[in-house]
Structure formats: C-alpha cells, structure tokens
Amino acid sequence: MRNALLATAALLALSGAASAETTVIRRDGPDVVVDRPATESKSVTVRDRGDGCVSKTVRKENDMGDTKTVHKETCD
C-alpha cells in the first residue's frame, strides 16, 4: 500500500513538471559593451615603529575616482 502511494505521488509530481511552461525573453537591439581602461593609481606606505611592529597602508584609486584603502599591522 505504501509503495502504491509513493508511486502515485511520484507520478503526480512528474506530470506537474511536464506541464510547466518555458518563457524565453529576447531583446531587440545591439549588445552594449562598455570598455573601460584599467588605469589605477596605487600608493603604499610602510612604517616601522622600532618595537618590532610594522604597519602597511595601501591606497588604490581608479580613473572613476573610486578609492579603497587597506591597513595591516604586524608585530613580531
């Protein structure tokens, strides 16, 4: 009895999947590709504090004006 219920449930699940519709959306017009040169300025600052600790700061800026600064400090 249990196997019959499982088989019926599987058959219903497969019949529902078979009746699903697929929609394809196509856009008219040319593909647009934006090509930006990878120009980037980078500055690195390293400071040795003399007590075994060194700090390093890296600042990057691209031609769009976006900046990213990362600071790391290590001690021996």
Stockholm file with secondary structure:
# STOCKHOLM 1.0

chainA/1-76         MRNALLATAALLALSGAASAETTVIRRDGPDVVVDRPATESKSVTVRDRGDGCVSKTVRKENDMGDTKTVHKETCD
#=GR chainA/1-76 SS CHHHHHHHHHHHHHHHHHTCCCCCCCCCSCCCCCCCCCCEEEEEEEEECSSSEEEEEEEEEETTSCEEEEEEEEEC
#=GC SS_cons        CHHHHHHHHHHHHHHHHHTCCCCCCCCCSCCCCCCCCCCEEEEEEEEECSSSEEEEEEEEEETTSCEEEEEEEEEC
//
